[in-house]
Amino acid sequence: MAGAASLLDKIPILRINDDVIITKRGDWGVGFKLDLREIFSLSQEDFEALNIFFNNVFDRMPEFSVMHKQDWFTKKKFKPNNKRGDSILGKHSDFKFIEREHVNHECYIFFIKTTKNVKTRSYSTNLFNSSIVPADSINERAFNNFYSDIASIEGMFKANTEYFSRVERLTSKDYYNSETDMGLLSRYFTLSRTREMVDIDFRNGMMVGNKHCCFHSIDSLKQFPENIDLVKNNNEGGKANMKALFSFAHPVALALKFNHIYNQYVFKDNFKETIREKELQKNKLSNFSAVSSTNDINYKRMKEFLDASQHGSIPVRFHANVLTFSDSPAELADDAIMVGNGFMEMGIKPRLNKFDSKELYWAGVPGNGSDIPANLTSTLFADQAACFINMETAYSDSNSDFGIRFCERLNGYPLHVDILFEPLKAGVISNRNMIIVGPSGSGKSFLTNTYLSHLFDHGHHMVLVDMGRSYKRLCELNNGIFIDFNESNPPKFNPFFLDDKIGLTDDKIENIKALLFTIWLDEEASKLQDNVMREHIVNYYKIASKNPSLRLCFNTFYEFIKAVYQKKKIDEPNSTEFNHFDYEHFIITTRIYYKEGKYDQLLNSSTKLDYTNNQLVVFEMESIKDNPTLLSIYTIMIIDTYLNKLFRLPGENIMKTLLMEEAWKALMNDKMSSFLLYAVKTVRKYYGQLITVTQDLEDLLGNKFVKQSLVGNSDIKILLDQSKYKAGFVHVKELIGLTDHEASLVQSLNKQPQNGRKYMEFYIKLGTISKVYAVEVSDMEYAAFTTNKDETEVIYRLQNEKGGDLIQALEQFTENKIRKQ
């Protein structure tokens, strides 16, 4: 056992100069931190392109160099980030996920320049050797050439931003920071993030501090499969639609849900010397081919290998291993079984390597990858070796302060996901408009309620147009305004109110004019009618400005029009205006909105409701969906409410969302169509967002406006489980613009084993980026979001019993439900 002090003297790193690691062998190493593409986002074509990319990297590497790719997978427990403030639903969500684990992934890649004697080094590491650097490695010209090659390779990675979102060269402080005693080297020598050095013991198994360790390695051609499929197709349970693609290395990378490091080494030697060695081996096998059929088979394989090398294939030496570590020996034994199973899934014959653990551990030191003994490497072609490179990473949290809590689909780990600000800033999307498509029962209300709940907690404003009271409880929990028509107690609007700070604007005149024509005419107003009505509105407000006691509302405007008509009849009985502006018809037709009329409360509210500054306003349309007049009035009020939020609230950082649930079909009149066409193209400038939700496939395919305007101008597209559409899915694929890989992701939704979790998955397309997330909610959130009729009736009954307290009702419902489980 080596004490910490002696370990510092004996580690294989000599020094770190100008971000370059220099080993006691005299090797030079330069490292990078890579951010890979997220799992499930790569298609068959992407994997093939990455294989070619790494093949080109190996080709660019100088002779006698090593690429060591080191992927760290460490268990991480969820800890609340408190980004939702004091939200009661947020607190319940935090409690649900507290301590839930997943595997965090970090990827590093090192390029190491070594010497031609690398293949003849002793099997044992130089841990206890002197630190004399070989003379042939102290060569300034060779170093400069190597540095130039690394710069070229770095450029190759940075040029492929579609596969590597970040390529960051490691600095000296990244390896070891003397101020904090932390860094990648300290982390490797402790297999943790502790600052104190620990003992490393190989005498009875392998121990790093209190961590029990073991290696599984790929170090012999006998372990390799006959054929290597570059892409793994996850088809668990025999489900034909499960086509989520993983890289070939996935079974020993992200698939393993415990602490481990996946090391991949590619050695590039002198091509001519490698071919000369293989020629000698081929001749020996030929001489003894008659003695053994195995020799004959190996001879033919060697001949094929040499023939391929003459046609551009690059021979390299390859080694890979998995280092597993755990505080518990029993847990390590279980993990080791899983590693072996992972290798077998790849077609690899697993090898639990106890004999070479010392050499493998020291070769895993960042920058010391050349210390892998030559007898633990196998000669492959570069494209074959590239198949074993891990090419994907786990989903990660957004760095933005804004985010929605969605879960990644492998482990159900909750993530902080920004789908609005980061993608727009990065140029992935050009607007925040969203369309959500999912058949009945696919989970639309859970998804939209979850999304809207987070929007509210972040201080954003919303106008929701609903059909079915999906957002009633969300509205009540957040003290929103819920507008639901009832004959005995209709909602009270007053579109004639003016904001004292803004006054009468052209937009206000246009809205009132549209409202008046809606309740008066059955056809589109003529240009002359439009001009006269505008003049009356302006004159009405002029009179009101001189008479503070005049209450602005439809009643007083109605009286104003009657007075104008009476005066004109006396003063101008033959006026041509009567030919195109029928005052009597207006007075008779709109009488139902005047005092004691059927809808006298609808446009005459004496209370100035502040729809603009209340964060959440819900228009419930179920009870008026068959009343064209009321629908038209609601249309005007919805437009007026949203435009006020859009233009009067601060421009930056406050999103103003207009969500159109299934109600958009009932509201698709000329006025609303024109407004939505305007909104979908311009709201981005004012931090606005238009969301359209639909469940009927024909609504997408048969409605020209939806198909050409809403879908085409929505850069965020969300699809829920499309299984019910089946044959019609080909049309959805075409309409949304899905590639074959993206379509396979949609078809994979909810096909994974749930492992006791209750969740629903959805596919999201952000510009050209595709992802699958899961929505998983707490029991309290379920109670708040459920649209099941039987459950909502129970909740409202409990609310009545609790004196109208919705929170107590939801808590009681949740408690009862848990008790029954």
C-alpha positions in Angstrom: 0.0 0.0 0.0 1.4 3.4 -0.9 0.7 6.3 1.3 -0.6 9.5 -0.2 2.7 11.3 0.0 4.6 8.5 -1.8 1.8 8.3 -4.3 2.3 11.9 -5.4 6.0 11.0 -6.0 5.2 7.8 -8.0 2.3 8.8 -10.2 3.2 8.5 -13.9 2.7 12.2 -14.6 6.0 14.2 -14.6 4.5 17.6 -14.9 1.9 19.8 -16.7 3.2 22.6 -18.8 1.0 25.0 -20.8 -2.0 22.6 -20.7 0.2 19.7 -21.9 0.6 16.6 -19.8 4.1 15.2 -19.8 4.5 11.6 -18.5 7.6 10.0 -16.9 7.8 7.9 -20.1 8.3 11.2 -22.0 4.9 11.2 -23.7 3.0 14.3 -24.4 -0.8 14.5 -23.9 -3.5 17.1 -24.8 -7.0 16.6 -23.5 -10.5 17.9 -24.4 -13.9 17.8 -22.7 -16.6 16.8 -25.2 -20.4 17.3 -25.1 -21.9 14.6 -27.3 -25.3 14.3 -28.9 -28.0 13.2 -26.5 -29.3 9.6 -26.5 -32.1 8.8 -29.0 -31.2 11.9 -31.1 -28.9 10.0 -33.5 -30.2 8.3 -36.6 -28.6 5.4 -38.5 -27.1 7.9 -40.9 -25.7 9.9 -37.9 -24.0 6.9 -36.5 -22.5 6.1 -39.9 -21.2 9.7 -40.2 -19.7 9.5 -36.7 -17.9 6.3 -37.6 -16.4 7.9 -40.7 -15.5 11.0 -38.6 -13.5 8.9 -36.0 -12.0 7.0 -38.8 -10.7 10.3 -40.2 -9.5 11.3 -36.8 -7.4 8.1 -36.5 -6.0 8.8 -40.0 -5.0 12.4 -38.9 -3.2 11.2 -35.8 0.5 11.1 -36.1 2.5 7.8 -36.0 3.1 6.4 -32.6 0.2 8.2 -30.9 -2.7 7.2 -28.9 -6.3 8.3 -28.6 -7.7 7.6 -25.2 -11.4 8.4 -24.8 -12.6 8.2 -21.2 -16.3 8.3 -20.4 -17.3 8.8 -16.8 -20.7 7.5 -15.6 -21.4 8.4 -12.0 -24.6 8.1 -10.0 -26.3 11.3 -9.2 -29.3 12.0 -6.9 -31.9 14.7 -7.6 -31.9 17.7 -5.4 -34.5 20.4 -5.8 -33.3 23.7 -7.4 -36.2 25.8 -6.0 -36.6 27.6 -9.3 -40.4 27.5 -8.9 -40.5 29.6 -5.7 -43.3 28.8 -3.2 -45.5 27.0 -5.7 -47.5 24.3 -3.9 -47.4 22.1 -6.9 -43.7 22.7 -7.3 -43.1 21.6 -3.7 -45.1 18.3 -4.2 -43.1 17.7 -7.4 -39.8 18.2 -5.5 -40.9 15.8 -2.8 -41.8 13.1 -5.4 -38.4 13.1 -7.1 -36.2 13.7 -4.0 -33.2 11.4 -4.1 -34.2 9.8 -7.4 -31.0 8.5 -9.1 -29.7 8.6 -12.6 -26.3 8.3 -14.2 -24.4 11.5 -15.0 -22.1 11.3 -18.0 -18.9 13.3 -18.7 -16.7 12.6 -21.7 -13.0 13.3 -22.1 -10.7 12.6 -24.9 -6.8 12.6 -24.8 -4.4 12.5 -27.7 -1.0 11.3 -26.6 2.3 11.3 -28.6 4.5 8.5 -27.6 7.6 6.8 -29.1 8.2 3.9 -31.4 9.2 1.7 -28.4 5.7 1.8 -27.1 5.0 -1.8 -28.2 8.1 -3.1 -26.5 7.6 -1.5 -23.1 7.4 -3.7 -20.0 4.0 -5.0 -19.0 4.4 -3.3 -15.7 3.8 0.4 -15.4 6.6 2.8 -14.7 5.0 3.6 -11.3 8.1 2.5 -9.4 10.6 3.3 -12.2 12.8 6.4 -12.3 11.5 9.5 -14.0 14.2 9.8 -16.6 12.6 10.9 -19.8 13.8 8.9 -22.9 16.1 11.0 -25.1 14.2 10.4 -28.3 11.1 12.0 -26.8 12.9 15.3 -26.1 12.5 16.7 -29.6 11.2 20.2 -30.1 10.4 19.6 -33.8 8.5 16.4 -33.0 6.5 18.3 -30.3 5.6 21.1 -32.6 4.5 18.7 -35.3 2.3 16.9 -32.7 0.9 20.2 -31.5 0.0 21.1 -35.1 -1.7 17.7 -35.6 -3.7 18.2 -32.4 -4.8 21.6 -33.5 -6.0 20.1 -36.8 -7.9 17.4 -34.9 -9.4 20.0 -32.6 -10.6 21.8 -35.7 -12.2 18.6 -37.0 -14.2 18.3 -33.8 -15.3 21.9 -33.7 -16.3 21.8 -37.3 -18.8 19.0 -36.5 -21.1 21.0 -34.2 -24.1 18.8 -35.1 -22.4 16.0 -33.1 -20.2 17.8 -30.6 -21.9 20.8 -29.1 -18.9 21.6 -27.0 -15.2 20.9 -27.6 -13.2 22.5 -24.8 -9.4 22.0 -24.5 -8.5 21.1 -20.9 -6.2 23.5 -19.1 -3.5 22.8 -16.5 -6.0 23.7 -13.8 -8.5 21.3 -15.2 -6.0 18.5 -14.5 -5.0 19.7 -11.1 -5.8 22.9 -9.3 -3.3 23.5 -6.5 -5.6 26.1 -4.9 -8.5 23.6 -4.4 -6.6 20.3 -4.6 -9.1 19.3 -7.2 -9.1 18.4 -10.9 -9.4 15.5 -13.2 -6.2 13.8 -11.9 -7.4 14.1 -8.3 -10.7 12.7 -9.3 -9.2 9.7 -11.0 -6.9 8.9 -8.1 -9.8 9.0 -5.6 -12.7 8.0 -7.9 -14.6 10.8 -6.2 -14.6 14.5 -5.8 -12.8 14.5 -2.5 -9.8 16.8 -2.0 -7.8 14.3 0.0 -5.6 11.7 -1.6 -6.4 8.1 -0.7 -4.6 4.8 -0.6 -4.5 2.6 -3.7 -4.1 -1.1 -3.0 -3.8 -4.0 -5.6 -2.9 -6.7 -3.1 -6.3 -8.3 -2.5 -8.4 -7.2 -5.3 -8.3 -3.5 -6.2 -9.1 -0.7 -3.8 -9.0 3.0 -4.3 -9.6 4.5 -0.9 -12.8 2.8 0.4 -14.0 1.9 -3.1 -13.9 -1.7 -4.4 -12.9 -1.8 -8.1 -12.8 -4.3 -10.9 -12.0 -4.2 -14.6 -13.6 -5.9 -17.6 -11.4 -5.6 -20.7 -11.5 -6.2 -24.4 -7.9 -7.2 -25.2 -8.0 -10.2 -27.5 -9.4 -10.9 -31.0 -11.0 -14.0 -29.6 -13.4 -11.8 -27.7 -14.8 -10.0 -30.7 -18.0 -10.9 -32.5 -17.9 -12.2 -36.1 -19.9 -9.1 -37.2 -20.3 -5.7 -35.7 -23.6 -3.9 -36.1 -22.8 -0.2 -35.8 -26.3 0.6 -34.4 -28.2 -1.2 -31.8 -32.0 -1.3 -32.3 -33.8 -1.4 -29.0 -36.8 -3.7 -29.5 -37.5 -4.7 -26.0 -40.5 -7.0 -25.4 -40.7 -7.8 -29.1 -42.6 -4.6 -29.8 -42.3 -3.9 -33.5 -42.6 -0.1 -33.1 -39.8 0.3 -30.7 -37.1 1.6 -32.9 -35.0 3.8 -30.6 -31.4 3.6 -31.8 -28.4 3.3 -29.6 -24.7 3.2 -30.4 -22.9 -0.1 -30.4 -21.2 0.8 -27.1 -24.5 1.7 -25.4 -24.7 -1.6 -23.3 -21.5 -0.8 -21.4 -22.0 3.0 -21.4 -25.3 4.7 -20.6 -27.2 1.4 -20.2 -25.2 0.6 -17.0 -26.9 2.5 -14.1 -24.0 2.5 -11.7 -20.5 4.1 -11.2 -18.2 3.1 -14.0 -15.6 4.4 -16.5 -15.6 3.2 -20.1 -12.0 3.6 -21.5 -11.4 3.3 -25.2 -7.8 3.3 -26.6 -6.7 3.5 -30.2 -3.0 3.2 -31.0 -1.6 4.3 -34.3 1.7 2.7 -35.1 3.9 2.9 -38.2 1.9 1.5 -41.1 4.7 -0.2 -42.9 6.0 -1.9 -39.7 2.5 -3.1 -38.9 2.1 -4.6 -42.4 5.6 -6.2 -42.2 4.6 -7.8 -38.9 1.4 -9.1 -40.3 3.1 -10.5 -43.4 5.5 -12.5 -41.1 2.5 -13.8 -39.1 0.7 -14.8 -42.3 3.7 -16.7 -43.6 4.1 -18.6 -40.3 0.4 -19.5 -40.4 0.7 -20.6 -44.0 3.6 -22.9 -43.1 1.6 -24.6 -40.4 -1.8 -24.4 -42.0 -1.7 -28.1 -42.9 -1.1 -29.0 -39.2 -4.2 -27.4 -37.9 -7.5 -26.2 -39.3 -7.3 -23.3 -36.9 -4.0 -22.2 -38.4 -5.6 -22.4 -41.9 -8.6 -20.3 -40.8 -6.3 -17.7 -39.2 -4.1 -17.7 -42.3 -7.1 -16.9 -44.5 -8.2 -14.1 -42.1 -4.8 -12.6 -42.1 -4.6 -12.7 -45.9 -8.0 -10.8 -46.0 -6.7 -8.3 -43.5 -3.6 -7.6 -45.6 -5.6 -7.4 -48.8 -7.9 -4.8 -47.2 -5.0 -2.8 -45.9 -3.8 -2.3 -49.5 -7.1 -0.7 -50.4 -7.0 2.2 -47.9 -8.1 0.6 -44.6 -6.0 1.9 -41.7 -4.8 -0.7 -39.2 -4.8 0.4 -35.5 -4.4 -1.3 -32.2 -7.4 -1.2 -30.0 -8.2 -1.8 -26.3 -11.3 -1.1 -24.2 -12.1 -1.7 -20.6 -14.8 -0.9 -18.1 -13.7 0.2 -14.6 -16.5 -0.4 -12.1 -16.2 1.0 -8.5 -18.5 0.9 -5.5 -18.3 1.4 -1.7 -19.9 -2.1 -1.3 -18.2 -5.3 -2.4 -21.6 -7.0 -2.7 -22.8 -4.2 -4.9 -19.6 -4.4 -7.0 -20.3 -8.1 -7.6 -23.8 -7.3 -8.9 -22.4 -4.5 -11.0 -19.7 -6.8 -12.5 -22.4 -9.2 -13.6 -24.2 -6.4 -15.4 -21.0 -5.3 -17.1 -20.5 -8.9 -18.4 -24.1 -8.9 -19.6 -23.5 -5.6 -21.4 -20.5 -7.0 -23.2 -22.4 -10.1 -24.2 -25.2 -7.9 -25.6 -22.5 -6.4 -27.9 -21.5 -9.9 -28.9 -18.2 -9.5 -26.9 -17.0 -12.4 -24.7 -16.6 -10.6 -21.4 -13.3 -10.9 -19.5 -13.1 -10.0 -15.8 -9.5 -8.9 -15.8 -8.0 -9.3 -12.3 -4.4 -10.0 -13.4 -3.8 -6.8 -15.3 -5.8 -4.4 -13.0 -2.6 -2.5 -12.0 -1.6 -1.8 -15.6 -5.1 -0.9 -16.7 -5.6 1.5 -13.8 -2.4 3.4 -14.4 -3.0 3.5 -18.1 -6.3 5.1 -17.3 -4.6 8.2 -15.8 -5.4 11.1 -18.0 -2.6 11.6 -20.4 -1.0 8.2 -19.7 -3.0 6.1 -22.2 0.2 4.8 -23.9 0.9 2.6 -20.9 -1.6 -0.1 -22.0 0.7 -3.2 -22.6 0.9 -4.2 -26.3 -0.2 -7.7 -25.5 -3.6 -6.3 -24.2 -4.3 -4.7 -27.6 -5.8 -6.2 -30.8 -5.2 -5.1 -34.3 -8.3 -3.9 -36.1 -9.1 -1.5 -38.9 -9.9 2.0 -37.9 -13.6 1.8 -38.9 -14.0 -1.3 -36.8 -12.3 0.3 -33.8 -14.6 3.3 -34.3 -17.7 1.1 -33.7 -16.6 0.7 -30.0 -16.4 4.5 -29.4 -19.3 5.8 -27.2 -21.0 8.4 -29.3 -23.9 9.6 -27.2 -24.6 11.2 -23.8 -27.4 11.5 -21.3 -30.0 14.2 -21.3 -28.9 17.2 -19.2 -30.4 20.2 -17.4 -30.6 23.5 -19.3 -28.4 26.2 -17.9 -31.3 28.7 -18.2 -33.1 30.1 -15.2 -36.3 29.2 -17.0 -37.2 25.6 -17.4 -39.9 23.0 -17.3 -39.6 19.8 -15.3 -39.6 16.9 -17.7 -38.1 13.4 -17.1 -35.5 11.6 -19.3 -36.8 8.3 -20.5 -34.1 5.9 -19.4 -34.3 6.4 -15.6 -37.1 8.9 -15.1 -34.7 11.4 -13.7 -36.3 14.9 -13.6 -34.6 17.6 -15.7 -34.8 21.3 -15.9 -35.6 21.8 -19.6 -35.7 25.2 -21.4 -37.6 24.8 -24.7 -38.3 28.6 -25.2 -35.2 30.8 -24.5 -32.0 28.7 -25.1 -33.2 27.2 -28.4 -34.2 30.7 -29.7 -30.9 32.2 -28.6 -29.0 29.4 -30.2 -30.8 29.8 -33.5 -32.4 26.4 -33.3 -35.9 27.9 -33.5 -37.0 31.3 -34.9 -40.2 31.6 -32.9 -41.8 30.1 -29.8 -45.1 29.1 -31.3 -46.1 25.5 -30.5 -48.5 22.9 -31.8 -49.5 19.9 -29.7 -51.0 16.9 -31.4 -52.3 13.8 -29.6 -55.5 11.7 -29.7 -57.8 11.5 -26.7 -56.3 9.7 -23.8 -52.7 10.4 -24.9 -52.0 12.8 -22.0 -52.4 16.3 -23.5 -53.9 17.8 -20.5 -51.1 16.5 -18.2 -48.5 17.8 -20.6 -50.1 21.2 -21.1 -51.0 21.7 -17.4 -47.5 20.8 -16.4 -46.1 23.2 -18.9 -48.5 26.0 -18.0 -47.9 25.5 -14.3 -44.2 26.1 -14.8 -44.9 29.1 -16.9 -47.0 30.6 -14.1 -44.3 29.9 -11.5 -41.8 31.7 -13.6 -44.0 34.8 -13.7 -45.2 34.5 -17.3 -48.7 35.5 -18.4 -51.3 33.2 -20.1 -54.6 33.5 -21.8 -56.1 30.0 -22.2 -59.1 29.2 -24.5 -60.5 25.9 -23.3 -63.2 23.4 -24.1 -63.9 21.1 -21.2 -62.5 22.8 -18.1 -59.1 21.2 -18.3 -57.5 24.2 -16.6 -60.1 25.1 -14.1 -58.2 23.8 -11.0 -54.9 25.2 -12.3 -56.6 28.6 -12.6 -58.1 28.4 -9.1 -54.9 27.3 -7.5 -53.1 30.3 -9.0 -55.9 32.9 -8.3 -56.6 33.3 -12.0 -59.7 34.6 -13.7 -62.0 31.8 -15.0 -64.6 33.0 -17.4 -67.4 30.4 -17.8 -70.8 31.4 -19.3 -73.9 30.7 -17.3 -77.3 31.9 -18.3 -78.3 32.8 -14.7 -75.0 34.5 -14.0 -73.1 35.3 -17.2 -69.6 36.6 -17.1 -69.3 40.4 -17.0 -67.2 42.1 -19.6 -66.8 45.8 -20.4 -64.8 46.3 -23.6 -65.4 50.1 -23.4 -63.2 50.6 -20.4 -60.1 52.7 -21.2 -56.7 52.4 -19.6 -56.0 55.9 -18.1 -52.3 55.6 -19.1 -52.9 54.6 -22.7 -56.2 56.2 -23.7 -58.1 55.6 -26.9 -55.8 53.9 -29.4 -56.4 52.7 -32.9 -56.3 49.1 -31.7 -59.0 49.9 -29.1 -61.2 51.5 -31.7 -60.8 48.5 -34.0 -61.7 46.0 -31.2 -64.8 47.9 -30.2 -65.8 48.3 -33.8 -65.4 44.6 -34.4 -67.4 43.8 -31.3 -70.3 46.1 -32.4 -70.4 44.7 -35.9 -70.4 41.2 -34.5 -73.5 41.8 -32.3 -75.3 43.8 -35.0 -74.6 42.4 -38.5 -74.7 38.9 -40.0 -72.5 39.9 -42.8 -69.2 41.8 -43.2 -69.6 45.5 -42.7 -69.3 47.8 -45.7 -66.6 50.4 -45.9 -69.2 53.2 -45.4 -70.6 51.4 -42.3 -67.0 51.0 -41.0 -66.3 54.7 -41.4 -69.5 55.8 -39.7 -69.1 53.4 -36.8 -65.5 54.6 -36.3 -66.7 58.2 -36.2 -69.4 57.4 -33.6 -66.9 55.6 -31.4 -64.5 58.5 -31.5 -67.3 61.0 -30.7 -68.6 58.9 -27.9 -65.2 59.0 -26.1 -64.9 62.7 -26.8 -68.2 63.3 -24.9 -67.1 60.9 -22.2 -63.9 62.9 -21.7 -65.9 66.0 -21.0 -68.3 64.3 -18.7 -66.5 62.3 -16.0 -69.8 61.0 -14.5 -70.6 59.1 -17.8 -69.9 55.5 -17.1 -68.2 53.9 -20.1 -70.1 50.7 -21.1 -72.3 49.4 -23.8 -75.4 50.9 -22.1 -74.2 54.5 -22.5 -72.9 53.8 -26.0 -76.3 52.4 -27.0 -77.9 55.5 -25.6 -75.4 57.7 -27.4 -76.3 56.0 -30.8 -80.1 56.5 -30.1 -79.5 60.1 -29.3 -77.5 60.6 -32.5 -80.2 58.9 -34.5 -83.0 61.0 -33.0 -81.0 64.2 -33.7 -80.3 63.2 -37.3 -83.9 62.4 -37.9 -84.8 65.9 -36.9 -81.8 67.8 -38.3 -81.1 65.8 -41.4 -84.2 63.7 -42.2 -83.0 63.2 -45.8 -79.4 62.3 -45.0 -77.9 59.7 -47.4 -76.3 58.2 -44.4 -79.5 56.4 -43.5 -79.2 54.5 -46.8 -76.1 52.6 -45.6 -76.1 52.9 -41.8 -79.4 51.5 -40.5 -79.7 53.0 -37.0 -83.1 51.5 -36.3 -81.8 48.0 -37.1 -78.8 48.5 -34.9 -81.0 49.7 -32.0 -83.4 46.8 -32.3 -80.8 44.1 -32.9 -78.5 45.0 -30.1 -81.3 45.6 -27.6 -80.6 42.3 -25.9 -77.2 43.7 -24.6 -78.9 46.8 -23.2 -80.5 47.3 -19.8 -82.8 44.4 -18.8 -82.0 42.6 -22.1 -81.2 38.9 -22.2 -77.4 39.6 -22.1 -77.5 43.0 -20.4 -74.6 42.0 -18.0 -72.3 40.8 -20.7 -70.9 44.1 -21.9 -71.7 46.4 -18.9 -69.6 45.3 -16.0 -69.3 48.1 -13.4 -66.2 46.4 -12.1 -63.0 47.1 -14.0 -61.6 43.6 -14.1 -57.8 43.7 -14.6 -57.3 40.9 -17.2 -54.0 42.4 -18.2 -52.1 42.2 -14.9 -53.6 38.9 -13.7 -51.2 36.2 -14.9 -53.8 33.6 -15.8 -57.1 34.2 -17.7 -59.1 31.2 -18.8 -62.0 31.4 -21.3 -64.1 28.3 -21.0 -66.1 27.7 -24.2 -68.0 24.5 -23.6 -71.4 26.1 -22.7 -71.4 28.5 -25.7 -69.9 26.4 -28.4 -73.2 26.3 -30.3 -74.1 30.0 -29.9 -72.5 31.9 -32.8 -73.2 35.3 -31.3 -71.6 34.6 -27.9 -68.7 32.9 -29.7 -68.1 36.0 -31.6 -68.2 38.2 -28.5 -65.8 35.8 -26.7 -63.6 36.0 -29.8 -63.3 39.8 -29.4 -62.7 39.6 -25.7 -60.0 36.9 -26.1 -58.2 39.0 -28.7 -58.5 42.2 -26.7 -57.2 40.4 -23.5 -54.2 38.9 -25.2 -53.3 42.0 -27.2 -53.4 44.0 -24.0 -51.0 41.6 -22.4 -48.8 41.5 -25.5 -48.4 45.2 -25.8 -48.8 46.6 -22.3 -46.7 44.2 -20.2 -42.9 44.6 -20.1 -41.4 43.3 -23.3 -38.5 41.2 -22.1 -38.5 38.1 -20.0 -42.3 37.9 -19.5 -43.7 35.4 -21.9 -47.3 36.1 -23.0 -48.9 32.8 -24.1 -52.1 32.3 -25.9 -53.2 28.7 -25.8 -56.0 27.5 -28.0 -57.3 24.1 -26.9 -60.0 22.2 -28.9 -62.0 25.4 -28.7 -60.1 26.9 -31.7 -62.4 24.9 -34.0 -65.5 26.7 -32.7 -63.7 30.1 -32.9 -62.4 29.7 -36.4 -64.4 32.6 -37.8 -63.0 35.3 -40.1 -62.1 37.6 -37.2 -60.2 34.9 -35.2 -58.5 33.4 -38.3 -57.2 36.9 -39.2 -56.0 37.5 -35.7 -54.3 34.1 -35.4 -52.6 34.6 -38.8 -51.3 37.9 -37.5 -50.3 36.5 -34.1 -48.5 33.5 -35.3 -46.2 35.7 -37.4 -45.6 38.6 -35.1 -45.9 37.7 -31.4 -42.3 36.6 -31.2 -41.2 40.3 -31.3 -43.1 40.9 -28.0 -42.1 37.7 -26.1 -45.4 36.1 -27.2 -46.2 32.5 -27.9 -49.2 30.9 -29.6 -50.0 27.3 -28.7 -52.5 25.2 -30.7 -53.7 21.9 -29.2 -55.7 19.4 -31.2 -56.6 15.7 -31.0 -58.5 15.2 -34.3 -56.3 14.2 -37.2 -58.7 15.7 -39.7 -58.3 19.1 -38.0 -54.7 19.0 -39.1 -55.1 17.5 -42.5 -58.5 19.0 -43.5 -58.2 22.6 -42.3 -56.1 24.7 -44.7 -55.5 27.4 -42.2 -54.2 25.1 -39.6 -52.1 23.1 -42.0 -50.5 26.0 -43.8 -50.4 28.8 -41.2 -50.3 27.3 -37.7 -48.2 24.3 -38.4 -45.9 26.1 -40.7 -45.2 29.0 -38.3 -44.8 26.9 -35.2 -41.2 25.9 -34.6 -42.0 23.8 -31.5 -44.0 20.7 -32.5 -45.1 18.2 -29.9 -46.5 14.8 -30.7 -48.0 12.5 -28.1 -48.7 8.8 -28.5 -49.9 8.4 -32.1 -50.9 4.7 -31.9 -54.6 5.4 -32.4 -53.8 7.1 -35.7 -51.9 4.1 -37.2 -52.6 4.3 -40.9 -53.0 8.1 -40.7 -49.7 8.6 -39.1 -48.0 8.8 -42.5 -49.9 12.0 -43.1 -48.9 13.4 -39.7 -45.3 12.5 -40.6 -45.5 14.5 -43.8 -47.3 17.4 -42.3 -44.9 17.9 -39.4 -41.9 17.2 -41.6 -40.5 14.2 -39.8 -37.5 12.2 -41.0 -37.7 8.4 -40.8 -35.6 8.5 -37.6 -37.9 11.1 -36.0 -41.0 9.1 -37.0 -39.4 6.1 -35.3 -39.0 8.1 -32.1 -42.7 9.1 -32.2 -43.6 5.4 -32.7 -41.4 4.4 -29.8 -43.5 6.5 -27.3 -44.6 4.7 -24.2 -43.2 1.4 -25.5 -40.5 1.1 -22.8 -41.1 -0.9 -19.6 -42.4 1.4 -16.9 -40.7 -0.3 -14.0 -43.4 0.7 -11.6 -43.4 4.4 -12.7 -46.5 6.1 -14.0 -45.7 8.5 -16.8 -46.4 9.4 -20.4 -43.9 10.2 -23.0 -44.0 12.8 -25.7 -41.9 13.7 -28.7 -40.7 17.3 -29.2 -39.2 18.8 -32.4 -37.4 22.0 -31.8 -36.4 23.2 -35.3 -34.2 20.4 -36.5 -33.6 18.9 -33.0 -35.7 16.0 -31.8 -36.1 14.7 -28.3 -38.3 12.4 -26.2 -39.2 13.3 -22.7 -41.6 11.9 -20.1 -44.1 13.7 -18.0 -44.3 12.3 -14.5 -46.3 14.2 -11.9 -46.8 14.0 -8.1 -50.1 12.7 -6.7 -51.0 16.3 -5.9 -50.3 17.4 -9.5 -52.3 14.5 -10.8 -55.3 15.6 -8.7 -54.9 19.2 -10.0 -54.5 18.1 -13.7 -56.9 15.1 -14.1 -59.8 15.5 -16.5 -61.3 12.1 -15.6 -65.0 12.9 -15.1 -65.4 10.6 -12.1 -62.3 11.9 -10.4 -63.2 15.6 -11.0 -66.6 15.1 -9.5 -65.1 13.6 -6.4 -62.6 16.5 -6.1 -65.4 19.2 -6.4 -67.5 17.3 -3.9 -64.6 17.3 -1.5 -64.0 21.0 -2.2 -67.6 21.7 -1.1 -67.1 19.7 2.0 -64.0 21.7 2.8 -65.8 25.0 2.6 -64.5 25.7 -1.0 -60.8 25.1 -0.1 -59.4 23.5 -3.2 -56.0 22.7 -1.7 -57.6 20.8 1.1 -59.8 18.9 -1.4 -56.8 17.9 -3.5 -54.9 16.8 -0.5 -57.8 14.7 0.7 -58.3 13.2 -2.8 -54.6 12.3 -2.9 -54.7 10.8 0.6 -57.7 8.7 -0.3 -56.1 7.5 -3.6 -52.9 6.5 -1.9 -54.8 4.6 0.8 -56.6 2.6 -1.9 -53.3 1.6 -3.7 
